[in-house]
Amino acid sequence: MALLFVQNWDITQGREDEYLQFVSDTYIPETTSMGFISVGGYYVEAGFGPRIVAVQTAEDLNTLSGIVTKKQFRDLIRKLKSIVCNYRIYVLEPAGRTRIEKYIIQKGVWKFNQYYDIRTDRKEEYSDFVLQEYIPAIKKIDYVKTIRGWNVYFGGVSEIIAEFTFKGPVDIGRLLDNEDFRGVTQKLKSDYVHNYSSRILRCTERFDEHKWSRLL
């Protein structure tokens, strides 16, 4: 079961050119050679930061642990932190049907992500609600390309992430104005979860292409 390794950061003001060169010439080649598979880069257009999101996959926790505990990786992150700020990481494991779907590079898409914790007294009811009401309501909305669920293995700001994919930002606006979506989301927030937040992300170029880093 592949895991997602997600890194967030902001570029330190005045270090943009140095950052672009470092990501292109050093960071991307070295993380690839260590065994990570890059599956995308995103910029947070709305919602909490940090603004830059790098997403990579590893086949399992042993593989991921083997990479991030290498001295080569620690040295690389140390260099990255010298030109970025607000560095954060989190590891995601797939939930539901996401477990059997391969996470591939997605270009030219936009994301609307929901972040939340499940109320400890409503975990079973939450699962029934998601399967019987929430997902069926979303599947009726034909401009939502895909919906995925993730358990946050560690790190991040929440224990659950719901990931919606769209062709463009206009469709995200349509979703947020959709009566069915608003209804099931309100029920989710009021009856089953807490610590709720959301973000809108724009996909940049592929993370293993030089243009990915040109975000500014």
Residue frames as a rotation matrix with the C-alpha (Angstrom) as fourth column:
MET 1
0.580 0.815 0.000 0.00
0.815 -0.580 0.000 0.00
0.000 0.000 -1.000 0.00
ALA 2
-0.296 -0.739 0.605 1.74
0.725 -0.587 -0.362 3.16
0.622 0.331 0.709 -1.21
LEU 3
0.242 0.274 -0.931 2.00
0.844 -0.532 0.063 6.13
-0.478 -0.801 -0.361 1.13
LEU 4
0.572 -0.083 0.816 2.11
0.461 -0.790 -0.404 9.82
0.679 0.607 -0.413 0.26
PHE 5
-0.109 -0.656 -0.747 4.97
0.940 -0.312 0.137 11.89
-0.323 -0.687 0.651 1.67
VAL 6
0.564 0.457 0.688 3.86
0.654 -0.756 -0.033 15.53
0.505 0.468 -0.725 1.63
GLN 7
-0.381 -0.716 -0.584 6.14
0.891 -0.453 -0.026 18.49
-0.246 -0.531 0.811 2.28
ASN 8
0.719 0.597 0.356 5.01
0.643 -0.766 -0.015 22.11
0.263 0.240 -0.934 2.67
TRP 9
-0.225 -0.755 -0.616 7.10
0.852 -0.459 0.251 25.27
-0.472 -0.468 0.747 2.76
ASP 10
0.936 0.332 -0.120 7.30
0.245 -0.855 -0.458 28.94
-0.254 0.399 -0.881 1.85
ILE 11
0.235 -0.877 0.418 10.19
0.809 -0.062 -0.585 30.47
0.539 0.476 0.695 -0.06
THR 12
0.094 -0.305 -0.948 12.21
0.785 -0.563 0.259 32.88
-0.612 -0.768 0.187 2.06
GLN 13
0.942 0.328 -0.064 11.84
0.237 -0.789 -0.567 36.40
-0.236 0.519 -0.821 0.71
GLY 14
0.569 -0.739 -0.362 14.80
-0.774 -0.630 0.070 37.39
-0.279 0.240 -0.930 -1.41
ARG 15
-0.405 -0.737 0.540 15.95
-0.493 0.674 0.550 33.80
-0.770 -0.044 -0.637 -1.99
GLU 16
0.586 0.809 0.047 13.70
-0.403 0.342 -0.849 33.02
-0.703 0.478 0.526 -4.98
ASP 17
0.544 -0.418 -0.727 16.41
-0.774 0.083 -0.627 32.63
0.323 0.905 -0.278 -7.63
GLU 18
-0.573 -0.785 0.235 18.58
-0.808 0.493 -0.322 30.50
0.137 -0.374 -0.917 -5.37
TYR 19
-0.193 0.615 0.765 15.55
-0.487 0.617 -0.618 28.39
-0.852 -0.492 0.180 -4.51
LEU 20
0.748 0.526 -0.405 14.64
-0.583 0.228 -0.780 27.78
-0.318 0.819 0.477 -8.15
GLN 21
0.142 -0.792 -0.594 18.13
-0.809 0.253 -0.530 26.61
0.570 0.556 -0.605 -8.98
PHE 22
-0.665 -0.414 0.622 18.40
-0.729 0.541 -0.420 24.41
-0.162 -0.732 -0.661 -5.90
VAL 23
0.149 0.814 0.561 15.07
-0.476 0.556 -0.681 22.65
-0.867 -0.165 0.470 -6.49
SER 24
0.820 0.211 -0.532 15.81
-0.569 0.190 -0.801 22.11
-0.068 0.959 0.275 -10.18
ASP 25
0.245 -0.852 -0.463 19.46
-0.658 0.204 -0.725 21.09
0.712 0.482 -0.510 -9.99
THR 26
-0.748 -0.642 0.171 19.72
-0.516 0.399 -0.758 19.42
0.418 -0.655 -0.629 -6.58
TYR 27
-0.484 0.563 0.670 16.51
-0.714 0.188 -0.674 18.67
-0.506 -0.804 0.311 -4.71
ILE 28
0.550 0.788 -0.276 14.52
-0.798 0.399 -0.452 16.94
-0.246 0.468 0.849 -7.44
PRO 29
0.243 -0.488 -0.839 17.36
-0.570 0.628 -0.530 14.71
0.785 0.606 -0.126 -8.76
GLU 30
-0.748 -0.639 0.179 18.51
-0.507 0.376 -0.776 13.68
0.428 -0.671 -0.605 -5.28
THR 31
-0.285 0.706 0.648 15.08
-0.753 0.253 -0.607 12.78
-0.593 -0.661 0.460 -3.88
THR 32
0.656 0.494 -0.571 14.39
-0.752 0.495 -0.436 10.77
0.067 0.715 0.696 -7.03
SER 33
-0.062 -0.780 -0.623 17.70
-0.515 0.559 -0.650 8.91
0.855 0.281 -0.436 -6.76
MET 34
-0.775 -0.224 0.591 16.92
-0.632 0.243 -0.736 8.07
0.021 -0.944 -0.330 -3.12
GLY 35
-0.924 0.382 -0.015 13.72
0.379 0.921 0.090 6.26
0.048 0.078 -0.996 -4.11
PHE 36
-0.314 0.854 -0.414 10.88
0.074 -0.413 -0.908 8.73
-0.946 -0.316 0.067 -3.83
ILE 37
-0.542 0.277 0.794 8.46
0.838 0.109 0.534 8.88
0.061 0.955 -0.291 -6.77
SER 38
-0.857 0.186 -0.481 7.31
-0.038 -0.953 -0.300 12.45
-0.514 -0.238 0.824 -7.37
VAL 39
-0.461 0.776 0.430 3.61
0.886 0.427 0.181 12.76
-0.043 0.465 -0.885 -8.18
GLY 40
0.336 0.640 0.691 2.96
0.738 -0.635 0.230 16.48
0.586 0.432 -0.686 -8.10
GLY 41
-0.806 -0.471 -0.359 3.53
0.591 -0.675 -0.441 20.00
-0.035 -0.568 0.822 -6.93
TYR 42
0.216 0.954 0.210 0.80
0.875 -0.284 0.392 22.39
0.433 0.099 -0.896 -5.78
TYR 43
-0.881 -0.340 0.329 0.41
0.174 -0.879 -0.444 26.02
0.440 -0.334 0.834 -4.79
VAL 44
-0.354 0.769 -0.533 -2.14
0.902 0.130 -0.412 26.91
-0.247 -0.626 -0.739 -2.10
GLU 45
-0.584 0.220 0.782 -4.40
0.400 -0.760 0.513 29.55
0.707 0.612 0.355 -3.63
ALA 46
0.025 0.642 0.766 -6.78
-0.648 -0.573 0.502 29.81
0.761 -0.509 0.402 -0.66
GLY 47
0.876 0.289 -0.387 -6.61
0.102 0.673 0.732 28.50
0.472 -0.681 0.560 2.88
PHE 48
0.822 -0.555 0.130 -3.89
-0.284 -0.202 0.937 27.96
-0.494 -0.807 -0.324 5.44
GLY 49
0.457 -0.764 -0.456 -0.23
-0.736 -0.037 -0.676 27.74
0.499 0.645 -0.579 4.46
PRO 50
-0.354 -0.774 -0.524 2.55
-0.107 -0.524 0.845 27.02
-0.929 0.356 0.103 3.87
ARG 51
0.300 0.587 -0.752 1.94
-0.691 -0.409 -0.596 27.81
-0.658 0.698 0.283 0.20
ILE 52
-0.100 -0.407 -0.908 4.10
-0.928 0.368 -0.063 25.28
0.360 0.836 -0.414 -1.62
VAL 53
0.451 0.336 0.827 3.17
-0.609 0.793 0.010 21.59
-0.652 -0.508 0.563 -1.51
ALA 54
-0.324 -0.594 -0.737 5.41
-0.902 0.429 0.052 18.79
0.285 0.681 -0.674 -2.82
VAL 55
0.541 0.616 0.573 3.92
-0.722 0.689 -0.060 15.30
-0.432 -0.382 0.817 -3.03
GLN 56
-0.387 -0.684 -0.618 5.92
-0.838 0.541 -0.074 12.08
0.385 0.489 -0.782 -3.38
THR 57
0.757 0.653 0.007 5.10
-0.611 0.703 0.364 8.41
0.232 -0.280 0.932 -2.92
ALA 58
-0.565 -0.812 0.147 6.85
-0.822 0.538 -0.187 5.48
0.072 -0.226 -0.971 -1.30
GLU 59
-0.383 0.419 -0.824 5.77
-0.261 0.806 0.531 1.85
0.886 0.418 -0.199 -1.57
ASP 60
0.512 0.517 -0.686 5.45
0.524 0.445 0.726 1.33
0.681 -0.731 -0.043 2.18
LEU 61
0.972 -0.072 0.222 6.48
-0.214 -0.653 0.726 2.69
0.093 -0.754 -0.650 5.55
ASN 62
0.543 -0.826 0.152 9.77
0.486 0.456 0.745 0.75
-0.685 -0.331 0.650 5.57
THR 63
0.083 -0.482 0.872 10.76
0.970 -0.160 -0.181 2.29
0.227 0.861 0.454 2.25
LEU 64
0.642 0.238 0.729 9.79
0.178 -0.971 0.160 5.78
0.746 0.027 -0.665 3.40
SER 65
0.956 -0.290 0.034 11.61
-0.086 -0.168 0.982 5.39
-0.279 -0.942 -0.185 6.71
GLY 66
0.359 -0.867 0.345 14.69
0.805 0.475 0.356 4.12
-0.472 0.150 0.869 4.91
ILE 67
0.150 -0.256 0.955 14.78
0.767 -0.580 -0.276 7.26
0.625 0.773 0.110 2.78
VAL 68
0.669 0.229 0.707 14.09
-0.066 -0.929 0.363 9.94
0.740 -0.290 -0.607 5.39
THR 69
0.928 -0.371 0.044 16.58
-0.008 0.098 0.995 8.49
-0.374 -0.923 0.088 7.88
LYS 70
0.431 -0.811 0.396 19.46
0.881 0.283 -0.379 8.60
0.195 0.512 0.837 5.40
LYS 71
-0.076 -0.567 -0.820 22.14
0.584 -0.692 0.424 11.16
-0.808 -0.447 0.384 6.11
GLN 72
-0.850 -0.229 0.475 21.89
0.527 -0.358 0.771 12.20
-0.007 0.905 0.425 2.45
PHE 73
0.005 0.940 0.341 18.21
0.723 -0.239 0.648 13.09
0.691 0.243 -0.681 2.92
ARG 74
0.554 0.179 -0.813 18.77
0.784 -0.440 0.437 14.92
-0.279 -0.880 -0.384 6.21
ASP 75
-0.480 -0.797 -0.368 21.58
0.535 -0.598 0.597 16.95
-0.695 0.090 0.713 4.64
LEU 76
-0.697 0.281 0.660 19.35
0.602 -0.271 0.751 17.76
0.390 0.921 0.020 1.67
ILE 77
0.409 0.909 -0.077 16.51
0.775 -0.302 0.555 19.00
0.482 -0.287 -0.828 3.90
ARG 78
0.217 -0.426 -0.878 19.00
0.731 -0.525 0.435 21.08
-0.647 -0.736 0.198 5.88
LYS 79
-0.841 -0.526 0.128 20.05
0.453 -0.555 0.698 22.81
-0.296 0.645 0.705 2.67
LEU 80
-0.310 0.819 0.482 16.41
0.671 -0.171 0.721 23.30
0.673 0.548 -0.497 1.65
LYS 81
0.522 0.566 -0.638 15.58
0.851 -0.304 0.427 24.87
0.048 -0.767 -0.640 5.01
SER 82
-0.373 -0.729 -0.574 18.34
0.685 -0.634 0.360 27.42
-0.626 -0.259 0.736 4.48
ILE 83
-1.000 0.003 0.017 16.31
0.010 -0.690 0.724 28.98
0.014 0.724 0.690 1.64
VAL 84
-0.208 0.978 0.010 12.71
0.096 0.010 0.995 28.21
0.974 0.208 -0.096 2.72
CYS 85
-0.872 0.020 0.488 10.68
-0.478 -0.243 -0.844 28.73
0.101 -0.970 0.222 5.89
ASN 86
-0.041 0.921 0.387 7.65
-0.927 0.110 -0.359 27.18
-0.374 -0.374 0.849 7.58
TYR 87
-0.553 -0.254 -0.794 8.76
-0.620 0.762 0.188 23.69
0.557 0.596 -0.579 6.56
ARG 88
-0.029 0.617 0.786 6.19
-0.844 0.407 -0.350 21.00
-0.536 -0.674 0.509 7.42
ILE 89
-0.784 -0.139 -0.605 5.74
-0.486 0.743 0.460 17.32
0.386 0.655 -0.650 6.58
TYR 90
-0.029 0.680 0.733 2.99
-0.781 0.442 -0.441 14.75
-0.623 -0.586 0.518 6.86
VAL 91
-0.950 -0.269 -0.157 2.50
-0.311 0.800 0.513 11.18
-0.012 0.536 -0.844 5.72
LEU 92
-0.055 0.998 -0.035 -0.81
-0.957 -0.062 -0.283 9.94
-0.285 0.018 0.958 4.34
GLU 93
-0.915 -0.072 0.396 -2.17
0.019 0.975 0.221 6.43
-0.402 0.210 -0.891 4.02
PRO 94
-0.726 0.662 -0.185 -5.08
-0.411 -0.201 0.889 5.80
0.551 0.722 0.418 1.63
ALA 95
-0.697 0.614 0.371 -8.57
-0.237 0.291 -0.927 5.20
-0.677 -0.734 -0.057 2.99
GLY 96
0.331 0.943 0.017 -11.57
-0.343 0.137 -0.929 3.51
-0.879 0.302 0.369 1.40
ARG 97
0.892 0.071 0.446 -11.36
0.361 0.482 -0.799 2.94
-0.272 0.873 0.404 -2.35
THR 98
0.714 -0.693 -0.096 -8.22
-0.686 -0.667 -0.290 5.09
0.137 0.273 -0.952 -2.42
ARG 99
0.226 -0.636 0.737 -6.41
-0.529 0.555 0.642 2.01
-0.818 -0.536 -0.211 -1.09
ILE 100
0.157 -0.109 0.982 -6.77
0.532 0.847 0.009 0.22
-0.832 0.521 0.191 -4.43
GLU 101
0.936 0.182 0.302 -6.22
0.353 -0.500 -0.791 3.20
0.007 0.847 -0.532 -6.72
LYS 102
-0.026 -0.999 0.041 -2.77
0.998 -0.024 0.053 4.15
-0.052 0.043 0.998 -7.91
TYR 103
0.668 0.177 -0.723 -1.91
0.280 -0.960 0.024 7.78
-0.689 -0.219 -0.691 -7.20
ILE 104
0.112 -0.594 0.797 -0.50
0.992 0.109 -0.058 9.15
-0.052 0.797 0.601 -10.45
ILE 105
-0.804 -0.450 -0.389 0.89
0.399 -0.893 0.208 12.51
-0.441 0.012 0.898 -11.52
GLN 106
0.279 0.931 0.234 -1.92
0.922 -0.193 -0.335 14.93
-0.267 0.309 -0.913 -12.22
LYS 107
-0.804 -0.593 -0.047 -1.24
0.537 -0.757 0.372 17.96
-0.256 0.274 0.927 -14.41
GLY 108
-0.859 0.401 0.318 -3.42
-0.082 -0.721 0.688 20.98
0.505 0.565 0.652 -15.00
VAL 109
0.019 0.901 -0.434 -5.90
0.621 0.329 0.711 20.23
0.783 -0.283 -0.553 -12.21
TRP 110
-0.366 -0.015 0.930 -7.18
-0.615 -0.747 -0.254 22.08
0.698 -0.665 0.264 -9.15
LYS 111
-0.506 0.144 -0.850 -7.88
0.549 0.814 -0.189 20.61
0.665 -0.563 -0.491 -5.72
PHE 112
0.087 0.489 0.868 -10.34
-0.713 -0.578 0.397 21.36
0.696 -0.653 0.298 -2.96
ASN 113
-0.442 -0.353 -0.824 -9.21
0.266 0.826 -0.497 19.60
0.856 -0.440 -0.271 0.21
GLN 114
0.578 0.611 0.541 -11.05
-0.463 -0.301 0.834 19.23
0.672 -0.732 0.109 3.51
TYR 115
-0.536 -0.779 -0.327 -9.12
0.000 0.387 -0.922 18.64
0.844 -0.494 -0.208 6.74
TYR 116
0.249 0.665 0.704 -10.71
-0.790 -0.282 0.545 17.47
0.561 -0.692 0.455 9.99
ASP 117
-0.912 -0.392 0.123 -10.65
-0.377 0.681 -0.628 15.20
0.163 -0.619 -0.768 13.02
ILE 118
-0.183 0.863 -0.470 -13.41
0.055 0.487 0.872 12.67
0.982 0.133 -0.136 13.67
ARG 119
0.077 0.301 0.950 -15.27
-0.922 -0.342 0.183 13.10
0.381 -0.890 0.251 16.95
THR 120
-0.832 -0.555 0.015 -14.23
-0.515 0.763 -0.390 10.25
0.205 -0.332 -0.921 19.22
ASP 121
-0.574 0.678 0.459 -17.83
-0.201 0.427 -0.882 9.47
-0.794 -0.598 -0.109 20.16
ARG 122
0.481 0.818 -0.316 -19.04
-0.478 -0.058 -0.877 9.32
-0.735 0.573 0.363 16.52
LYS 123
-0.524 -0.816 -0.242 -16.46
-0.643 0.193 0.741 7.20
-0.558 0.544 -0.626 14.69
GLU 124
-0.706 0.304 0.640 -18.82
0.461 0.883 0.090 4.39
-0.537 0.358 -0.763 13.68
GLU 125
0.393 0.909 -0.138 -21.60
0.526 -0.345 -0.777 6.78
-0.754 0.233 -0.614 12.77
TYR 126
0.142 -0.449 -0.882 -19.10
-0.582 -0.759 0.293 8.85
-0.801 0.471 -0.369 10.77
SER 127
-0.842 -0.504 0.190 -18.15
-0.181 0.596 0.782 5.84
-0.508 0.624 -0.594 8.62
ASP 128
-0.291 0.826 0.483 -21.81
0.808 0.482 -0.339 5.07
-0.513 0.292 -0.807 7.89
PHE 129
0.515 0.494 -0.701 -22.49
0.140 -0.855 -0.499 8.72
-0.845 0.159 -0.510 7.04
VAL 130
-0.264 -0.709 -0.653 -19.56
-0.629 -0.387 0.674 8.94
-0.732 0.589 -0.344 4.62
LEU 131
-0.932 -0.150 0.331 -20.49
0.091 0.784 0.614 5.71
-0.351 0.602 -0.717 2.82
GLN 132
-0.355 0.897 0.263 -24.25
0.886 0.412 -0.210 6.18
-0.297 0.159 -0.942 2.76
GLU 133
0.668 0.682 -0.297 -24.69
0.590 -0.729 -0.345 9.94
-0.452 0.055 -0.890 2.41
TYR 134
0.346 -0.560 -0.753 -21.56
-0.221 -0.829 0.514 11.95
-0.912 -0.012 -0.410 1.81
ILE 135
-0.708 -0.688 0.159 -19.89
-0.043 0.267 0.963 10.05
-0.705 0.675 -0.219 -1.03
PRO 136
-0.268 0.662 0.700 -23.19
0.919 0.393 -0.020 9.37
-0.288 0.638 -0.714 -2.88
ALA 137
0.687 0.534 -0.492 -24.00
0.408 -0.845 -0.346 13.09
-0.601 0.037 -0.799 -2.75
ILE 138
0.011 -0.783 -0.622 -20.60
-0.421 -0.568 0.707 14.01
-0.907 0.255 -0.336 -4.21
LYS 139
-0.699 -0.325 0.637 -20.79
0.322 0.653 0.686 11.37
-0.638 0.685 -0.352 -6.94
LYS 140
0.312 0.885 0.346 -23.93
0.829 -0.076 -0.554 13.05
-0.464 0.459 -0.758 -8.29
ILE 141
0.662 -0.137 -0.737 -21.88
-0.214 -0.977 -0.012 16.17
-0.719 0.166 -0.675 -9.07
ASP 142
0.843 -0.212 0.494 -20.47
0.503 0.637 -0.584 15.45
-0.192 0.741 0.644 -12.51
TYR 143
0.712 -0.612 0.345 -17.79
-0.158 -0.618 -0.770 18.17
0.684 0.493 -0.537 -12.56
VAL 144
0.437 -0.617 0.655 -15.92
-0.783 0.097 0.614 16.61
-0.442 -0.781 -0.441 -9.61
LYS 145
0.147 -0.443 -0.884 -13.30
-0.810 0.459 -0.365 14.50
0.568 0.770 -0.291 -11.41
THR 146
-0.084 -0.202 -0.976 -12.27
0.319 0.922 -0.219 12.34
0.944 -0.330 -0.013 -8.45
ILE 147
0.524 0.146 0.839 -12.64
-0.734 -0.422 0.532 12.17
0.432 -0.895 -0.114 -4.68
ARG 148
-0.004 -0.611 -0.792 -10.08
0.203 0.775 -0.599 10.46
0.979 -0.163 0.121 -2.45
GLY 149
0.892 0.277 0.357 -9.81
-0.296 -0.238 0.925 9.90
0.341 -0.931 -0.130 1.26
TRP 150
-0.034 -0.971 -0.237 -6.61
0.034 0.235 -0.971 9.89
0.999 -0.041 0.025 3.32
ASN 151
0.911 0.092 -0.401 -5.76
0.395 0.083 0.915 9.01
0.118 -0.992 0.040 6.89
VAL 152
0.500 -0.778 0.381 -2.95
-0.598 -0.628 -0.497 11.19
0.626 0.021 -0.779 8.21
TYR 153
0.499 -0.388 -0.775 -0.36
0.477 0.870 -0.129 8.67
0.724 -0.305 0.619 9.42
PHE 154
0.187 -0.334 -0.924 1.61
0.888 -0.345 0.305 11.39
-0.421 -0.877 0.232 11.18
GLY 155
-0.859 -0.505 -0.084 2.23
0.451 -0.824 0.342 15.13
-0.242 0.256 0.936 10.93
GLY 156
-0.523 0.650 0.552 -0.12
0.456 -0.334 0.825 17.67
0.720 0.683 -0.122 9.40
VAL 157
-0.846 0.278 0.454 -3.00
-0.482 -0.764 -0.430 19.51
0.227 -0.583 0.780 11.07
SER 158
0.164 0.961 0.221 -5.74
-0.980 0.185 -0.078 16.86
-0.116 -0.204 0.972 11.08
GLU 159
-0.393 -0.279 0.876 -6.35
-0.335 0.931 0.146 13.12
-0.856 -0.237 -0.459 11.06
ILE 160
0.099 0.502 0.859 -8.44
0.728 0.552 -0.406 12.99
-0.678 0.666 -0.311 7.85
ILE 161
-0.594 -0.179 -0.785 -8.06
-0.377 -0.799 0.468 14.64
-0.711 0.574 0.407 4.44
ALA 162
0.313 0.692 0.650 -10.76
0.556 0.421 -0.717 14.51
-0.770 0.586 -0.253 1.76
GLU 163
-0.603 -0.676 -0.422 -9.32
-0.036 -0.506 0.862 15.39
-0.797 0.535 0.281 -1.65
PHE 164
0.543 0.795 0.271 -11.51
0.381 0.055 -0.923 16.60
-0.748 0.605 -0.273 -4.53
THR 165
-0.612 -0.787 0.081 -10.07
0.370 -0.194 0.908 17.09
-0.699 0.586 0.410 -8.01
PHE 166
0.564 0.799 -0.206 -11.38
0.269 -0.414 -0.869 19.49
-0.780 0.435 -0.449 -10.67
LYS 167
0.303 -0.399 0.865 -10.47
0.946 0.018 -0.323 20.67
0.113 0.917 0.383 -14.15
GLY 168
-0.438 -0.435 0.787 -10.42
0.409 -0.876 -0.256 24.31
0.801 0.210 0.561 -13.07
PRO 169
-0.977 -0.040 -0.212 -11.22
0.210 -0.396 -0.894 26.82
-0.048 -0.917 0.395 -10.32
VAL 170
-0.548 0.837 0.013 -14.66
-0.747 -0.496 0.443 27.63
0.377 0.233 0.896 -11.72
ASP 171
0.033 0.563 -0.826 -15.80
-0.052 0.826 0.561 24.11
0.998 0.025 0.057 -10.86
ILE 172
-0.684 -0.278 -0.674 -14.62
0.644 0.203 -0.738 24.54
0.342 -0.939 0.040 -7.28
GLY 173
-0.918 0.393 0.045 -16.81
-0.386 -0.865 -0.319 27.64
-0.086 -0.310 0.947 -7.04
ARG 174
-0.180 0.883 -0.435 -19.72
-0.651 0.225 0.725 25.65
0.738 0.413 0.534 -8.41
LEU 175
-0.255 0.029 -0.966 -19.13
0.469 0.878 -0.097 22.95
0.846 -0.478 -0.238 -5.78
LEU 176
-0.910 -0.183 -0.372 -19.05
0.414 -0.354 -0.839 25.44
0.022 -0.917 0.398 -2.92
ASP 177
-0.701 0.706 -0.103 -22.38
-0.701 -0.708 -0.086 26.85
-0.134 0.012 0.991 -4.15
ASN 178
-0.521 0.489 -0.700 -23.94
-0.208 0.723 0.659 23.41
0.828 0.489 -0.275 -4.70
GLU 179
0.145 0.690 0.709 -26.90
-0.887 -0.226 0.402 22.88
0.437 -0.688 0.579 -2.38
ASP 180
0.873 0.176 -0.454 -26.34
-0.040 0.956 0.292 19.13
0.486 -0.237 0.842 -1.94
PHE 181
-0.018 -0.967 -0.252 -22.65
0.527 0.206 -0.825 19.64
0.850 -0.147 0.506 -1.15
ARG 182
-0.493 -0.127 0.861 -23.38
-0.475 -0.789 -0.389 22.42
0.729 -0.601 0.329 1.29
GLY 183
0.506 0.808 0.303 -25.97
-0.734 0.219 0.642 20.24
0.452 -0.547 0.704 3.02
VAL 184
0.814 -0.211 -0.541 -23.81
0.317 0.942 0.111 17.16
0.486 -0.262 0.834 3.53
THR 185
-0.263 -0.954 0.145 -20.80
0.393 -0.243 -0.887 19.26
0.881 -0.176 0.439 4.49
GLN 186
-0.206 0.275 0.939 -22.81
-0.731 -0.681 0.039 21.10
0.650 -0.679 0.341 7.13
LYS 187
0.849 0.528 0.008 -24.01
-0.423 0.671 0.609 17.76
0.317 -0.521 0.793 8.52
LEU 188
0.389 -0.808 -0.441 -20.42
0.532 0.589 -0.609 16.46
0.752 0.002 0.659 8.49
LYS 189
-0.503 -0.676 0.538 -19.20
0.041 -0.641 -0.767 19.48
0.863 -0.364 0.351 10.45
SER 190
-0.102 0.544 0.833 -22.07
-0.845 -0.489 0.216 19.67
0.525 -0.682 0.510 12.93
ASP 191
0.767 0.611 0.196 -22.55
-0.627 0.650 0.429 15.96
0.135 -0.452 0.882 13.72
TYR 192
0.953 -0.287 -0.102 -19.34
0.279 0.957 -0.085 14.03
0.121 0.052 0.991 13.11
VAL 193
0.138 -0.983 0.119 -16.12
0.871 0.063 -0.488 16.07
0.472 0.171 0.865 13.01
HIS 194
0.895 0.014 -0.446 -14.27
0.234 -0.865 0.444 18.99
-0.379 -0.502 -0.778 14.55
ASN 195
-0.018 -0.938 -0.345 -11.14
0.017 -0.345 0.938 21.00
-1.000 0.011 0.022 13.76
TYR 196
0.429 0.302 0.851 -12.47
0.795 0.320 -0.514 21.47
-0.428 0.898 -0.103 10.22
SER 197
0.049 -0.357 -0.933 -10.61
-0.325 -0.888 0.324 23.55
-0.944 0.288 -0.160 7.61
SER 198
0.674 0.201 0.711 -10.17
0.564 0.482 -0.671 23.57
-0.477 0.853 0.212 3.85
ARG 199
-0.216 -0.762 -0.611 -7.77
-0.149 -0.592 0.792 24.67
-0.965 0.262 0.014 1.13
ILE 200
0.940 0.340 0.038 -7.83
0.005 0.097 -0.995 25.30
-0.342 0.935 0.089 -2.62
LEU 201
0.003 -0.995 0.103 -4.69
-0.020 0.103 0.994 24.14
-1.000 -0.005 -0.019 -4.43
ARG 202
0.782 0.126 -0.610 -3.51
-0.584 -0.191 -0.789 24.75
-0.216 0.973 -0.076 -7.97
CYS 203
0.643 -0.560 0.523 -1.45
0.515 0.821 0.246 22.08
-0.567 0.111 0.816 -9.65
THR 204
0.312 -0.644 -0.699 1.83
-0.703 -0.651 0.286 23.34
-0.639 0.402 -0.656 -11.02
GLU 205
0.277 -0.278 -0.920 4.00
-0.805 0.456 -0.380 21.41
0.525 0.846 -0.097 -13.44
ARG 206
0.780 -0.034 -0.624 5.20
0.192 0.963 0.187 17.91
0.595 -0.266 0.758 -12.68
PHE 207
0.899 -0.420 0.125 7.45
-0.265 -0.294 0.918 17.78
-0.349 -0.858 -0.376 -9.65
ASP 208
0.227 -0.868 0.441 10.19
0.493 0.493 0.717 16.06
-0.840 0.054 0.540 -11.65
GLU 209
0.292 -0.158 0.943 10.21
0.881 -0.339 -0.329 18.79
0.372 0.927 0.041 -14.29
HIS 210
-0.702 -0.695 -0.155 12.14
0.702 -0.640 -0.312 22.04
0.118 -0.329 0.937 -13.88
LYS 211
-0.555 0.508 0.659 9.09
-0.051 -0.811 0.583 24.21
0.830 0.290 0.476 -14.47
TRP 212
0.208 0.695 -0.688 7.41
0.707 0.379 0.597 22.83
0.676 -0.611 -0.413 -11.36
SER 213
-0.198 -0.386 -0.901 9.38
0.959 -0.268 -0.096 25.17
-0.205 -0.883 0.423 -9.15
ARG 214
-0.926 -0.158 0.344 8.41
0.263 -0.922 0.285 28.34
0.272 0.354 0.895 -11.01
LEU 215
-0.214 0.891 -0.400 5.55
0.970 0.242 0.022 29.26
0.117 -0.383 -0.916 -8.74
LEU 216
-0.176 0.098 -0.980 5.98
0.559 -0.809 -0.181 32.99
-0.810 -0.579 0.087 -8.29
